[in-house]
Amino acid sequence: MNVLGITPEQVQLFLFTLLRVSAVLTTMPIVGNTIVPAQVKGGLTLLMTIAIFPFVQHDLTSVVYDFLPLLLRMAAEVFIGIVIGFTARFVFAGIQFAGDMIGFQMGFSIASVFDPLTSQQVSIVSEFQFMLVMIVFLFVDAHHIFLTALVDSFRIVRLQDFQPAQEFFRGLVLLSGNVFVIAIKISAPIVAVLLFVNVGLGVIARTVPQINVFIIGIPLQIAVGLIFLGVTAPIFVKVVVLLLQKLAGDIHGLLRIVH
């Protein structure tokens, strides 16, 4: 059946393309945040699908009418989009975890704020670093990485050509493990300095018992933490830029495994 020059094969291809694009935009940073209205996400998804669809490479020669095979193929397209979007989420999660570790050492574990982007209570330091990462994300045009990866995904993994392998899931596990590696790399300098401050306060408490270390300890930890947050800010930005630039290689590496 051909209506207005549109075949059932084209309708099904458009549906698969729409699912992959929507999964990427729903999970990628900034655009996928909960504060972005659903109407904006839906409109952007439709516009991007219309723009990408004429260039999509595929091997579809017939329409799939069976429910279970159609459902599995739709789920595969959604899964590919989620993988592309969540690759950067791992970086953001690692940075937020680093902020929580720094905030805990500074004494901000009780002073938490509500993050409207994640709808969770987070540390003040974590929220500050998260906002800074979002600025760096846009400043280095990291969102273009996702658009490029999305277009390349249709070339690397064609529609209905998803073949999950053991190496693919191993790669996902390694990327998720990078959350802790990123958190330790970013928080290590400040946490180490605050640890030395605590050791010094402990020595003072033992040698000069008359000094109330609890009164001077908390302001001192906050002051030292804020000072070293400012001192290490240029290094923090450079590390974030390197992590964001590495995203393209991570995404393409995962997609090539399932090709």
Secondary structure, 3 states (H helix, E strand, C coil): CCECCECHHHHHHHHHHHHHHHHHHHHCCCCCCCCCCHHHHHHHHHHHHHHHHHHCCECCCCCCCCHHHHHHHHHHHHHHHHHHHHHHHHHHHHHHHHHHHHHHHHCCCCCEEEECCCCEEEEHHHHHHHHHHHHHHHHCCCHHHHHHHHHHHHHHCCECCCCCCHHHHHHHHHHHHHHHHHHHHHHHHHHHHHHHHHHHHHHHHHHCCCCCHHHHHHHHHHHHHHHHHHHCHHHHHHHHHHHHHCHHHHHHHHHHHCC
